Amino acid sequence: MYSSLTEVIKDLDRQGMLLRISREVDPDLEAGEIHRQVYDKQGPAILFEKIKGSPFPALSNLYGTFDRTEYLFRKTLPKIKKVIELKADPSRMLRQPLRYLTTPLTALLALPMRSVFRAPVTYGQTTIDKLPLIKSWPMDGGAFITLPQVFTLPPGEDNPMRSNLGMYRIQLNGNDYVTNEEVGLHYQLHRGIGVHHEAYNRSDLPFKCSVFVGGLPSHAFSAIMPMPEGISELTFAGMLGGRRFRYTRDEMGHFLSSDADFVITGTILKNVKKPEGPFGDHLGYYSLTHDFPVMKVDRVYHRKNPVWHFTVVGRPPQEDSSFGHLIHKLVEDLTSQEFPGVKEIHAVDTAGVHPLLLAIGKERYMPFRETGPEEILTIANRIVGSGQTSLAKYVIIAADEDNPNLRTRNIDQFFCHFLERVDWTRDLHFQTKTTIDTLDYSGHGWNGGSKVIMACRGAVRRRLKSDLPDLPTHELIQKSAVLRPGILGLTIRPFTTYENASSETEALTNLLGKTDLQGFPLIVLSDDSEFTAATLNNFLWVTFTRSNPSHDIYGIGSFTEHKHWGCRGSLIIDARRKPHHAPELVPDADIAKKVSEWLRF
């Protein structure tokens, strides 16, 4: 396996999986635009040999296709799969001893080890302003590290097995940051570093932190991997990389990844915050400027001939979608262990991951009688009460018994199954004034919004239609389109206020209540129904990133009974842009045109 990022680059070059760009590239928007255009065509990894203002080359789109991502880990994925299989069901060792004979050694031999000789990453030192300062989107607040591996330990702890290795973006310049002296550190809800930060706030010890960039592909992946309990990120990096995670310490006590290309060391200031952002993020919008912790920079180490590893984040799918693909392949066997009764779970990447989660569960409570959702509601509540899945905004869950061939990753099939069976008088369950994804600005405040569980079980109630129904002529309805079978899209006037939206939807429900919409149980309001209807991805992105369940769900024949809300006709989701939403990500048109004129691969 690989021992450095340079070895990876050489291997991809030999395999015809690398695009070398020898001309000087501006890190301010141009490098990001090149990346986007190559990624959109499912092109190769990109080596930028000359980055303006920096002596260091840069690499992006390493994980740009699922096939290339699997190729990088081709020798170790089967071994890790076996480790996770045993984690999910230890009895497999007894049933298939030959298959799992060497599996216990896989984790044991992957334990992190301290470098005996001089660590490659300590070859040289540089400063923040000499790094490739990649700014990906026009409104970004500065340059960011987009694939960082942020290492911290709890107060008084020296054992790397007790560490947290996470991927939290780092702002290198811009805003109020003092160049070369401090950087911004952005982390969100349910992140391990937050536990460490809280502990240091109660301690007199300095909160030391190290940020690794580059190194083996397994290291970046480990920083984003939701780890099975009992397996550290460093051990997982060793298993996935086929090489033990090597580390050392400098004389200031900072932990260094020996095989990284760069390590930025520093101290997180416990009670200091500065504005961080905006930043073009993975929901397809900017995350706006907010106060986040600041890290005082001590040193910036680098290995000999280092390569700066970065990606471009934006509306999915993007390069980081490959992380989700690989995570699914690895942990699918753990799903039923983490969520008893769950057959499948799918955080939908093209809807921004957290805004929409699809699940299939088992209904085993009372199999002797025909009833509605029972156990799958318990399952759904566990999903929204557990770790990262607690950030899900829309959870749509179906019963396996209704169709054993149903799959969450066949999204069109799943929506058809659900909409054929759902009973809007019974199957909607809201949580209001709760937490949602930090990057989701559809709610009523930062980190604040609502959730809805939609659970269906039972026989088919309706047949979905795909032909546009006869709609009444009214000034409120500007355009209409069928988004998917059973889903009607309407373009109405732009959103202004929720007070006006309430009046508009009341008029609309009165109007549509007189129309035959039997084959359309779901209606989506948007600013452009034709755009929303153009692709499945457009439908998912618009509908679930631009709506807040408690504020934006209406219904024909709606009612409230004993605090339960439902509707007797079609459900309506208002997915129009709202004034408080973050701006969409739009590339610089001039730079996009310039890049498209010369980029060939």
VEXDREN-2710 file (C-alpha; in Angstrom, 1 decimal):
% VEXDREN-2710
k/r/px/py/pz
1/MET/0.0/0.0/0.0
2/TYR/0.9/3.7/-0.1
3/SER/3.3/5.3/2.3
4/SER/2.8/8.9/1.2
5/LEU/0.5/11.1/-0.9
6/THR/3.3/11.4/-3.5
7/GLU/3.1/7.6/-4.0
8/VAL/-0.6/7.9/-4.6
9/ILE/-0.1/10.5/-7.2
10/LYS/2.6/8.4/-9.0
11/ASP/0.3/5.4/-9.0
12/LEU/-2.7/7.4/-10.4
13/ASP/-0.4/8.9/-13.1
14/ARG/0.7/5.4/-14.2
15/GLN/-3.0/4.3/-14.3
16/GLY/-4.1/7.2/-16.4
17/MET/-6.1/8.6/-13.5
18/LEU/-4.3/11.9/-13.1
19/LEU/-4.5/15.3/-14.9
20/ARG/-1.4/17.4/-14.6
21/ILE/-1.9/21.1/-15.0
22/SER/1.5/22.7/-15.6
23/ARG/0.4/26.3/-16.1
24/GLU/0.2/28.7/-13.1
25/VAL/-3.2/28.6/-11.5
26/ASP/-4.7/31.3/-9.3
27/PRO/-5.9/29.8/-6.0
28/ASP/-8.5/32.6/-5.8
29/LEU/-11.5/31.0/-7.6
30/GLU/-9.6/29.6/-10.6
31/ALA/-8.4/26.4/-9.0
32/GLY/-11.9/25.7/-7.6
33/GLU/-13.5/26.3/-11.0
34/ILE/-11.1/23.9/-12.7
35/HIS/-11.9/21.3/-10.0
36/ARG/-15.7/21.8/-10.6
37/GLN/-15.5/21.4/-14.3
38/VAL/-13.3/18.3/-14.1
39/TYR/-15.5/16.8/-11.4
40/ASP/-18.7/17.5/-13.4
41/LYS/-17.3/15.3/-16.2
42/GLN/-16.3/12.6/-13.8
43/GLY/-12.7/13.3/-14.7
44/PRO/-9.4/12.3/-13.2
45/ALA/-7.6/13.5/-10.1
46/ILE/-5.9/16.9/-10.6
47/LEU/-2.3/17.9/-9.8
48/PHE/-1.8/21.6/-9.9
49/GLU/1.9/21.9/-10.4
50/LYS/2.1/25.7/-10.0
51/ILE/-0.1/27.6/-7.6
52/LYS/0.2/31.4/-7.7
53/GLY/1.8/32.8/-4.6
54/SER/2.9/29.4/-3.2
55/PRO/5.9/27.2/-3.7
56/PHE/3.8/24.1/-3.1
57/PRO/1.8/22.1/-5.7
58/ALA/-1.8/21.0/-4.9
59/LEU/-4.0/18.0/-5.5
60/SER/-7.8/17.8/-5.8
61/ASN/-10.5/15.5/-7.0
62/LEU/-8.7/12.5/-5.6
63/TYR/-12.0/10.9/-4.6
64/GLY/-13.8/12.3/-7.6
65/THR/-15.4/9.0/-8.7
66/PHE/-16.7/6.1/-6.7
67/ASP/-14.5/3.7/-8.8
68/ARG/-11.3/5.7/-8.1
69/THR/-12.1/5.9/-4.4
70/GLU/-12.5/2.2/-4.2
71/TYR/-9.3/1.7/-6.2
72/LEU/-7.3/3.7/-3.6
73/PHE/-8.4/1.3/-0.9
74/ARG/-8.7/-1.8/-3.0
75/LYS/-6.2/-3.9/-0.9
76/THR/-7.7/-3.1/2.5
77/LEU/-11.4/-2.7/2.1
78/PRO/-12.1/-6.5/2.2
79/LYS/-10.1/-6.8/5.5
80/ILE/-11.9/-3.8/7.1
81/LYS/-15.3/-5.2/6.0
82/LYS/-14.5/-8.4/7.9
83/VAL/-13.6/-6.4/11.0
84/ILE/-16.9/-4.6/10.9
85/GLU/-18.8/-7.8/10.2
86/LEU/-17.4/-9.3/13.4
87/LYS/-18.2/-6.1/15.3
88/ALA/-21.8/-6.4/14.1
89/ASP/-22.0/-10.1/14.9
90/PRO/-19.1/-11.8/16.8
91/SER/-20.7/-15.2/16.3
92/ARG/-19.6/-15.2/12.7
93/MET/-16.2/-16.2/13.9
94/LEU/-17.6/-19.5/15.2
95/ARG/-19.7/-20.1/12.1
96/GLN/-17.0/-19.2/9.5
97/PRO/-13.7/-19.6/11.3
98/LEU/-11.6/-19.8/8.2
99/ARG/-13.0/-16.5/6.8
100/TYR/-12.2/-14.6/9.9
101/LEU/-9.0/-16.4/11.0
102/THR/-6.7/-13.4/10.6
103/THR/-9.3/-10.7/11.2
104/PRO/-8.5/-10.0/14.9
105/LEU/-4.9/-9.2/13.8
106/THR/-6.1/-6.6/11.3
107/ALA/-6.9/-4.1/14.0
108/LEU/-4.1/-5.2/16.3
109/LEU/-1.4/-4.6/13.7
110/ALA/-2.9/-1.3/12.8
111/LEU/-2.4/0.4/16.1
112/PRO/-0.7/3.8/15.9
113/MET/3.1/3.8/16.4
114/ARG/5.5/6.5/17.4
115/SER/8.2/7.2/14.7
116/VAL/11.6/6.0/15.8
117/PHE/13.6/8.1/13.4
118/ARG/13.0/11.6/12.2
119/ALA/9.4/12.0/11.0
120/PRO/9.2/13.0/7.3
121/VAL/6.8/15.9/8.2
122/THR/9.5/17.7/10.2
123/TYR/11.6/18.2/7.1
124/GLY/10.9/21.9/6.9
125/GLN/8.7/24.7/8.2
126/THR/6.7/27.4/6.4
127/THR/4.1/30.0/7.1
128/ILE/0.3/30.2/6.5
129/ASP/0.7/32.8/3.7
130/LYS/2.9/30.5/1.7
131/LEU/0.4/27.7/1.6
132/PRO/-1.9/27.3/-1.5
133/LEU/-4.7/29.7/-0.3
134/ILE/-7.6/28.1/-2.0
135/LYS/-10.8/30.2/-2.2
136/SER/-13.5/28.2/-4.0
137/TRP/-16.5/30.5/-4.2
138/PRO/-16.9/34.3/-4.9
139/MET/-18.5/35.1/-1.5
140/ASP/-16.1/33.0/0.6
141/GLY/-14.7/34.9/3.5
142/GLY/-11.2/33.8/2.7
143/ALA/-9.1/30.7/2.0
144/PHE/-10.0/27.5/3.7
145/ILE/-8.6/24.1/4.4
146/THR/-11.3/21.8/3.1
147/LEU/-9.8/18.4/3.9
148/PRO/-8.2/19.0/7.3
149/GLN/-7.6/16.3/9.9
150/VAL/-8.0/18.1/13.2
151/PHE/-6.3/16.2/16.1
152/THR/-7.0/16.9/19.8
153/LEU/-6.7/15.1/23.1
154/PRO/-8.6/15.5/26.3
155/PRO/-7.0/17.6/29.1
156/GLY/-4.0/15.7/30.7
157/GLU/-4.2/12.9/28.2
158/ASP/-1.2/11.6/26.3
159/ASN/-2.5/8.4/24.8
160/PRO/-3.2/8.9/21.0
161/MET/-5.9/6.2/21.3
162/ARG/-7.9/8.6/23.4
163/SER/-7.8/11.3/20.7
164/ASN/-10.4/12.8/18.4
165/LEU/-9.5/13.1/14.7
166/GLY/-12.2/15.1/12.9
167/MET/-12.7/17.1/9.7
168/TYR/-13.6/20.7/10.7
169/ARG/-12.9/23.3/8.2
170/ILE/-10.1/25.8/8.9
171/GLN/-10.2/29.4/7.7
172/LEU/-6.6/30.5/6.9
173/ASN/-7.1/34.2/6.1
174/GLY/-9.7/37.0/5.7
175/ASN/-12.1/38.5/8.2
176/ASP/-10.3/39.6/11.4
177/TYR/-7.7/36.8/11.5
178/VAL/-4.1/38.0/11.9
179/THR/-2.2/36.5/9.0
180/ASN/0.3/33.7/10.0
181/GLU/-0.6/34.1/13.7
182/GLU/-4.2/32.7/13.9
183/VAL/-6.8/30.7/12.0
184/GLY/-10.5/30.0/12.4
185/LEU/-11.8/26.6/13.4
186/HIS/-15.4/25.7/12.5
187/TYR/-17.1/22.8/14.1
188/GLN/-20.8/22.0/14.4
189/LEU/-23.2/20.0/16.6
190/HIS/-22.3/16.5/17.7
191/ARG/-18.6/16.8/17.0
192/GLY/-16.0/15.1/19.3
193/ILE/-13.8/18.2/19.5
194/GLY/-16.7/20.0/21.2
195/VAL/-16.4/17.6/24.1
196/HIS/-12.7/18.3/24.4
197/HIS/-13.3/22.1/24.2
198/GLU/-15.8/22.0/27.0
199/ALA/-13.4/20.0/29.2
200/TYR/-10.5/22.4/28.5
201/ASN/-12.8/25.3/29.5
202/ARG/-12.9/23.6/32.9
203/SER/-9.1/23.1/33.0
204/ASP/-6.1/25.3/33.4
205/LEU/-4.2/23.4/30.7
206/PRO/-3.7/24.9/27.2
207/PHE/-6.0/23.4/24.5
208/LYS/-3.3/22.2/22.0
209/CYS/-4.4/21.3/18.5
210/SER/-2.8/19.9/15.4
211/VAL/-4.2/20.2/11.9
212/PHE/-2.9/17.6/9.4
213/VAL/-3.2/18.1/5.6
214/GLY/-2.4/15.4/3.0
215/GLY/-0.7/12.2/3.9
216/LEU/-2.3/8.8/3.1
217/PRO/-5.9/8.9/1.6
218/SER/-7.0/6.8/4.6
219/HIS/-6.1/9.6/7.0
220/ALA/-8.5/12.1/5.5
221/PHE/-11.2/9.5/5.2
222/SER/-10.8/8.5/8.9
223/ALA/-11.3/12.1/10.0
224/ILE/-14.8/12.0/8.5
225/MET/-15.7/8.4/9.2
226/PRO/-18.4/7.8/11.9
227/MET/-16.4/5.3/13.9
228/PRO/-17.9/2.1/15.4
229/GLU/-17.6/2.2/19.1
230/GLY/-14.3/0.9/20.4
231/ILE/-12.3/1.7/17.3
232/SER/-10.2/4.9/17.2
233/GLU/-9.8/7.0/14.1
234/LEU/-6.0/6.4/14.2
235/THR/-6.5/2.6/14.3
236/PHE/-9.1/2.8/11.5
237/ALA/-6.6/4.9/9.4
238/GLY/-4.0/2.2/9.9
239/MET/-6.4/-0.5/8.8
240/LEU/-7.7/1.4/5.8
241/GLY/-4.3/2.5/4.7
242/GLY/-2.6/-0.8/5.3
243/ARG/0.1/1.1/7.2
244/ARG/0.1/1.9/10.9
245/PHE/-0.6/5.6/11.7
246/ARG/2.9/7.0/12.5
247/TYR/3.2/10.0/14.8
248/THR/5.7/12.0/16.7
249/ARG/5.7/15.1/19.0
250/ASP/7.6/18.3/18.8
251/GLU/9.4/20.0/21.7
252/MET/6.2/22.1/22.3
253/GLY/4.3/18.9/23.0
254/HIS/2.2/19.0/19.8
255/PHE/1.2/15.8/18.2
256/LEU/2.4/15.4/14.6
257/SER/1.2/12.9/11.9
258/SER/4.6/11.7/10.6
259/ASP/3.2/10.9/7.1
260/ALA/1.2/14.1/6.6
261/ASP/2.3/16.6/4.0
262/PHE/1.7/19.5/6.3
263/VAL/0.9/19.9/10.0
264/ILE/-0.3/23.2/11.5
265/THR/0.2/23.3/15.2
266/GLY/-1.3/25.7/17.7
267/THR/-3.5/26.4/20.7
268/ILE/-7.2/26.9/20.6
269/LEU/-8.0/30.0/22.6
270/LYS/-10.7/28.8/25.1
271/ASN/-12.8/32.0/25.4
272/VAL/-12.0/33.8/22.2
273/LYS/-14.2/33.8/19.1
274/LYS/-14.0/35.6/15.8
275/PRO/-16.2/35.7/12.7
276/GLU/-15.7/32.7/10.4
277/GLY/-17.2/32.4/6.9
278/PRO/-19.0/32.8/4.7
279/PHE/-18.1/29.5/3.1
280/GLY/-19.7/27.7/0.1
281/ASP/-20.9/24.5/1.8
282/HIS/-22.3/21.1/0.9
283/LEU/-26.0/22.0/1.0
284/GLY/-25.4/24.1/-2.1
285/TYR/-25.6/27.4/-0.3
286/TYR/-23.2/29.6/1.7
287/SER/-22.8/29.0/5.4
288/LEU/-22.9/32.5/6.7
289/THR/-20.5/34.4/9.0
290/HIS/-20.7/33.3/12.6
291/ASP/-18.4/33.5/15.6
292/PHE/-16.3/30.4/16.0
293/PRO/-13.1/29.4/18.0
294/VAL/-9.7/30.8/17.1
295/MET/-6.5/28.8/17.0
296/LYS/-3.2/30.6/17.7
297/VAL/-0.7/29.2/15.3
298/ASP/2.7/28.0/16.6
299/ARG/4.3/26.3/13.6
300/VAL/3.6/25.0/10.1
301/TYR/5.6/21.8/9.3
302/HIS/5.9/20.1/6.0
303/ARG/7.6/17.1/4.5
304/LYS/10.1/17.2/1.6
305/ASN/8.3/18.0/-1.7
306/PRO/4.8/18.2/0.0
307/VAL/1.5/18.4/-1.9
308/TRP/-1.4/20.4/-0.6
309/HIS/-4.6/18.3/-0.6
310/PHE/-7.9/20.1/-1.1
311/THR/-11.4/19.7/-2.4
312/VAL/-14.3/22.0/-3.5
313/VAL/-17.5/21.8/-1.5
314/GLY/-20.8/22.7/-3.1
315/ARG/-24.2/21.5/-4.1
316/PRO/-24.1/17.7/-4.1
317/PRO/-23.1/15.5/-5.6
318/GLN/-19.5/16.6/-5.2
319/GLU/-16.2/14.9/-4.5
320/ASP/-17.1/14.4/-0.8
321/SER/-20.1/12.3/-2.0
322/SER/-17.5/9.5/-2.3
323/PHE/-17.0/9.5/1.4
324/GLY/-20.7/8.7/1.9
325/HIS/-20.5/6.0/-0.7
326/LEU/-17.6/4.3/1.0
327/ILE/-19.1/4.7/4.5
328/HIS/-22.2/3.0/3.3
329/LYS/-20.2/0.1/1.9
330/LEU/-18.4/-0.3/5.2
331/VAL/-21.0/0.2/7.9
332/GLU/-24.2/-1.3/6.3
333/ASP/-23.8/-4.4/8.5
334/LEU/-23.7/-2.2/11.6
335/THR/-27.0/-0.5/10.9
336/SER/-29.2/-3.0/12.6
337/GLN/-26.9/-3.1/15.6
338/GLU/-27.0/0.7/16.0
339/PHE/-30.8/0.9/15.2
340/PRO/-32.6/-2.3/16.1
341/GLY/-35.3/-3.1/13.6
342/VAL/-33.8/-1.0/10.8
343/LYS/-33.2/-2.8/7.5
344/GLU/-31.8/0.2/5.6
345/ILE/-31.1/3.8/6.3
346/HIS/-30.0/6.4/3.7
347/ALA/-29.1/10.0/4.3
348/VAL/-29.7/11.4/0.9
349/ASP/-26.6/13.1/-0.4
350/THR/-28.3/15.1/-3.2
351/ALA/-30.7/16.6/-0.6
352/GLY/-27.7/17.8/1.4
353/VAL/-27.4/14.7/3.7
354/HIS/-29.1/15.9/6.9
355/PRO/-32.3/17.5/5.3
356/LEU/-33.6/14.1/4.2
357/LEU/-33.2/10.6/5.6
358/LEU/-35.0/7.6/4.2
359/ALA/-35.4/4.4/6.2
360/ILE/-37.0/0.9/6.1
361/GLY/-37.9/-0.8/9.3
362/LYS/-39.5/-3.9/10.6
363/GLU/-43.0/-4.0/12.1
364/ARG/-42.9/-6.7/14.7
365/TYR/-45.0/-5.4/17.6
366/MET/-48.3/-7.1/16.7
367/PRO/-47.8/-9.1/13.5
368/PHE/-51.2/-10.8/14.1
369/ARG/-53.2/-7.7/13.3
370/GLU/-53.5/-5.1/10.6
371/THR/-52.5/-1.8/12.0
372/GLY/-50.7/1.4/11.2
373/PRO/-47.1/2.5/11.9
374/GLU/-46.0/1.3/15.4
375/GLU/-42.5/-0.1/15.7
376/ILE/-41.2/2.0/12.7
377/LEU/-42.2/5.1/14.8
378/THR/-40.1/3.8/17.6
379/ILE/-37.3/3.3/15.2
380/ALA/-37.7/6.7/13.6
381/ASN/-37.6/8.3/17.1
382/ARG/-34.3/6.5/17.8
383/ILE/-32.9/7.7/14.5
384/VAL/-33.6/11.4/15.4
385/GLY/-32.2/10.8/18.9
386/SER/-28.9/9.3/18.0
387/GLY/-25.6/11.2/17.1
388/GLN/-25.3/12.5/13.5
389/THR/-28.7/11.1/12.4
390/SER/-30.4/13.4/15.0
391/LEU/-29.7/16.2/12.6
392/ALA/-32.1/14.7/10.1
393/LYS/-34.9/17.2/9.2
394/TYR/-37.3/15.0/7.2
395/VAL/-37.3/11.3/8.2
396/ILE/-39.4/9.2/5.9
397/ILE/-39.7/5.6/7.0
398/ALA/-41.5/2.6/5.4
399/ALA/-42.3/-0.9/6.7
400/ASP/-40.3/-3.8/5.2
401/GLU/-43.3/-6.1/5.4
402/ASP/-45.2/-4.0/2.8
403/ASN/-42.5/-4.7/0.2
404/PRO/-39.4/-6.7/1.0
405/ASN/-37.9/-5.6/-2.3
406/LEU/-38.1/-1.9/-1.4
407/ARG/-34.7/-0.1/-1.3
408/THR/-33.8/3.3/0.1
409/ARG/-31.2/4.0/-2.5
410/ASN/-33.8/3.5/-5.3
411/ILE/-35.2/6.9/-4.5
412/ASP/-37.9/7.0/-7.1
413/GLN/-39.1/3.6/-6.1
414/PHE/-39.1/4.6/-2.4
415/PHE/-41.2/7.7/-3.0
416/CYS/-43.7/5.9/-5.1
417/HIS/-44.1/3.2/-2.4
418/PHE/-44.4/5.8/0.3
419/LEU/-46.9/8.1/-1.5
420/GLU/-49.1/5.2/-2.5
421/ARG/-49.6/4.3/1.1
422/VAL/-49.2/7.4/3.3
423/ASP/-52.2/8.6/5.3
424/TRP/-51.7/12.3/6.0
425/THR/-54.3/12.2/8.7
426/ARG/-52.2/9.7/10.7
427/ASP/-48.6/9.5/9.5
428/LEU/-47.1/13.0/10.3
429/HIS/-45.2/13.5/13.5
430/PHE/-43.5/16.9/14.2
431/GLN/-40.8/18.1/16.5
432/THR/-40.7/21.9/16.8
433/LYS/-38.2/24.3/18.2
434/THR/-35.4/21.8/18.1
435/THR/-31.8/21.6/16.6
436/ILE/-31.0/21.0/13.0
437/ASP/-27.8/21.0/11.0
438/THR/-25.6/24.1/11.5
439/LEU/-25.4/24.5/7.8
440/ASP/-29.1/24.4/7.2
441/TYR/-30.6/27.9/7.1
442/SER/-34.2/26.9/6.4
443/GLY/-35.1/27.0/10.1
444/HIS/-36.1/29.8/12.4
445/GLY/-32.6/30.5/13.7
446/TRP/-29.0/29.3/13.6
447/ASN/-29.0/25.6/14.5
448/GLY/-32.7/26.0/15.2
449/GLY/-35.6/24.5/13.2
450/SER/-38.0/21.6/13.2
451/LYS/-38.3/18.0/12.1
452/VAL/-41.0/15.8/10.8
453/ILE/-41.2/12.0/10.8
454/MET/-43.4/10.6/8.0
455/ALA/-44.1/6.9/8.6
456/CYS/-46.3/4.7/6.5
457/ARG/-47.4/1.2/6.7
458/GLY/-50.2/-0.7/5.0
459/ALA/-51.8/-1.5/1.7
460/VAL/-51.8/0.8/-1.3
461/ARG/-54.3/3.6/-0.8
462/ARG/-54.1/5.3/-4.2
463/ARG/-52.6/5.1/-7.6
464/LEU/-50.1/7.8/-8.5
465/LYS/-50.6/9.9/-11.6
466/SER/-47.9/11.3/-13.9
467/ASP/-50.1/13.4/-16.2
468/LEU/-50.7/17.1/-15.3
469/PRO/-54.1/17.5/-13.8
470/ASP/-56.6/20.1/-14.9
471/LEU/-55.9/23.0/-12.6
472/PRO/-58.1/26.0/-12.1
473/THR/-56.9/29.3/-13.6
474/HIS/-55.9/31.7/-10.9
475/GLU/-53.4/34.5/-10.5
476/LEU/-51.7/32.6/-7.7
477/ILE/-50.6/29.7/-9.9
478/GLN/-48.0/30.9/-12.4
479/LYS/-46.7/27.5/-13.7
480/SER/-47.2/23.9/-12.9
481/ALA/-45.3/20.6/-13.6
482/VAL/-45.3/17.0/-12.5
483/LEU/-42.1/16.6/-10.5
484/ARG/-42.3/12.8/-10.0
485/PRO/-45.2/10.4/-10.1
486/GLY/-47.8/11.6/-7.6
487/ILE/-45.9/14.9/-6.9
488/LEU/-47.3/18.1/-8.3
489/GLY/-45.1/21.2/-8.6
490/LEU/-46.5/24.7/-8.6
491/THR/-44.8/28.0/-9.2
492/ILE/-46.4/30.8/-7.3
493/ARG/-45.4/34.3/-6.5
494/PRO/-42.1/34.8/-4.6
495/PHE/-42.2/34.4/-0.8
496/THR/-42.3/37.6/1.3
497/THR/-43.4/36.8/4.8
498/TYR/-44.9/33.9/6.7
499/GLU/-48.0/36.0/7.3
500/ASN/-48.4/36.4/3.6
501/ALA/-47.5/32.7/3.0
502/SER/-50.3/31.7/5.4
503/SER/-52.8/33.7/3.4
504/GLU/-51.5/32.5/0.1
505/THR/-51.7/28.8/1.1
506/GLU/-55.1/29.3/2.6
507/ALA/-56.3/30.6/-0.8
508/LEU/-54.5/27.8/-2.6
509/THR/-55.9/25.0/-0.4
510/ASN/-59.4/26.4/-0.9
511/LEU/-58.9/26.5/-4.6
512/LEU/-57.2/23.1/-4.9
513/GLY/-59.7/21.5/-2.5
514/LYS/-62.3/21.7/-5.4
515/THR/-59.9/20.0/-7.8
516/ASP/-59.4/16.2/-8.4
517/LEU/-55.9/15.6/-7.0
518/GLN/-56.5/11.9/-6.0
519/GLY/-53.3/10.9/-7.8
520/PHE/-51.2/13.7/-6.3
521/PRO/-50.8/13.3/-2.5
522/LEU/-47.9/15.7/-2.5
523/ILE/-47.6/19.3/-3.8
524/VAL/-44.4/21.3/-3.8
525/LEU/-44.4/25.1/-4.1
526/SER/-41.3/26.6/-5.6
527/ASP/-39.9/29.6/-7.4
528/ASP/-39.5/27.5/-10.6
529/SER/-41.5/24.3/-11.0
530/GLU/-39.9/23.5/-14.3
531/PHE/-36.4/23.6/-12.7
532/THR/-37.6/21.5/-9.8
533/ALA/-39.1/19.0/-12.2
534/ALA/-36.1/18.8/-14.5
535/THR/-34.2/16.1/-12.5
536/LEU/-34.6/13.9/-9.5
537/ASN/-31.7/15.8/-7.9
538/ASN/-33.4/19.1/-8.4
539/PHE/-36.6/17.9/-6.8
540/LEU/-34.7/16.6/-3.8
541/TRP/-32.5/19.6/-3.4
542/VAL/-35.2/22.3/-3.8
543/THR/-37.9/20.5/-1.7
544/PHE/-35.8/19.5/1.3
545/THR/-33.2/22.3/1.6
546/ARG/-35.7/25.1/1.3
547/SER/-38.3/24.1/3.7
548/ASN/-38.8/24.0/7.5
549/PRO/-41.4/21.4/8.4
550/SER/-43.2/23.4/11.2
551/HIS/-43.4/26.6/9.1
552/ASP/-43.6/25.3/5.5
553/ILE/-45.9/22.3/5.6
554/TYR/-49.6/22.9/4.8
555/GLY/-52.4/20.7/3.6
556/ILE/-55.8/20.6/1.9
557/GLY/-58.4/19.9/4.5
558/SER/-56.0/20.4/7.4
559/PHE/-57.0/19.9/11.0
560/THR/-55.6/19.7/14.5
561/GLU/-56.9/17.1/16.8
562/HIS/-55.6/16.7/20.4
563/LYS/-52.4/18.5/19.2
564/HIS/-51.9/16.1/16.3
565/TRP/-51.8/17.9/12.9
566/GLY/-52.8/16.3/9.7
567/CYS/-54.7/16.8/6.4
568/ARG/-57.4/15.0/4.5
569/GLY/-56.2/16.0/1.1
570/SER/-52.8/16.6/-0.5
571/LEU/-49.9/17.7/1.6
572/ILE/-48.2/20.9/0.6
573/ILE/-44.5/21.8/1.1
574/ASP/-43.6/25.4/0.6
575/ALA/-40.1/25.2/-0.9
576/ARG/-39.8/28.8/-2.1
577/ARG/-36.7/30.7/-1.2
578/LYS/-37.1/32.7/2.0
579/PRO/-35.5/36.0/2.9
580/HIS/-33.6/34.4/5.7
581/HIS/-32.1/31.6/3.6
582/ALA/-28.4/31.6/2.7
583/PRO/-27.4/32.6/-0.9
584/GLU/-27.0/29.8/-3.4
585/LEU/-23.6/29.0/-4.7
586/VAL/-23.0/30.6/-8.1
587/PRO/-19.6/30.4/-9.8
588/ASP/-17.9/33.5/-11.2
589/ALA/-19.1/33.5/-14.8
590/ASP/-15.9/35.1/-16.3
591/ILE/-13.6/32.6/-14.6
592/ALA/-15.9/29.7/-15.6
593/LYS/-15.8/30.8/-19.2
594/LYS/-12.0/31.3/-19.2
595/VAL/-11.4/27.9/-17.7
596/SER/-13.7/26.1/-20.1
597/GLU/-11.9/27.7/-23.1
598/TRP/-8.5/26.1/-22.3
599/LEU/-9.3/23.1/-20.1
600/ARG/-8.9/19.9/-22.0
601/PHE/-8.7/16.3/-20.6
END
